[in-house]
Amino acid sequence: MKKLIVFDLDGVIFDHLNFWDKVVKVYKTEKESKALVKKYLHTNYPKLVEEVTKLWIGKPKQPYLEEIKKAKYMPGAKETIKELKKRDYTIAIISSSPKELVLRAKKELNIDYVFYNEMLFDENDKFIGFNQHVGNLGKQKFLKQLCHEHYLDYKDVIVVGHDKNDIKMARVAGFVIGFNPKDKEFEKYCKVIIKKKDLREILKHL
C-alpha cells in the first residue's frame, strides 16, 4: 500500500530553526517582536502573529525574497526526497513558514503536496498583510485532509518533525520520527529520534 510521509520544513527540510526569525531580522523588528513573543507565545498565538506582522506593514518585498533564496537545505534533504520517490511515497510538507519558501522546496525537491502561510504584498511590493493558513499546533487538519483524499488510514502516515508545532500530527500518525527534536513533549510521540543533522538518517527506519 502506498504510504504518505509528511515533513515539517524549518529544521527538517531546511537547515534553520525558524524562518520567521530571519524575517524579523531583515525587517529590523527584533526588539518589538521579542517583547510580543514573551507576551503572547504561550497564551494567544493568533494575536502574536497579528501583532508581529503589523510591524512589517509597508516593508519592501525584496529583502524578504533574498532571504528565501539564501535558505540552505538540510544535509541529505535532496537525496532523501529522491530516494523516497523511488520507494513510491507520497510526500507532503506542512509548515507555518511562508509560501515562497515552501514552494521553492516543492519545485526543487519535487514534493507532491504543500501547505503554508502567506505574506501579502501590494502592487508596489510593499507588505500589507498575512494569511495564516497553517496555525500554531493546527497542522493535523491538513494531514487529515490528505488522508481523506487518498483513502489512507492514519496508521499509514509517517511524520518527520522536530518541534511542538508537530505534536498534533504526531498524535494521529502511525509512525513518527523526531529529527533533532527541540521539544520534550513532542519527543514522547516519536518512535525514532535522530540527532545527526543528515536527513538521510531517516531512510534506515522506513
Buried (B, 14 or more C-beta within 10 A) or exposed (E): EEBBBBBBBBBBBBBBEBBBEBBBEBBEBEEBBEEBBEEBEEEEBEEBBBBBBEBBEEBBBEBBBEBBEEBEBBBBBBEBBEBBBEEEBBBBBBBBBBBBBBBBBBEEBEBBBBBBBBBEBEEEEBBBBBEBBBBBBBBBBBBBBBBEEBEBEBEBBBBBBBBBBBBBBBEBBBBBBBBBBBBEEBBEBBBBBBEEEBBBBBEEEB
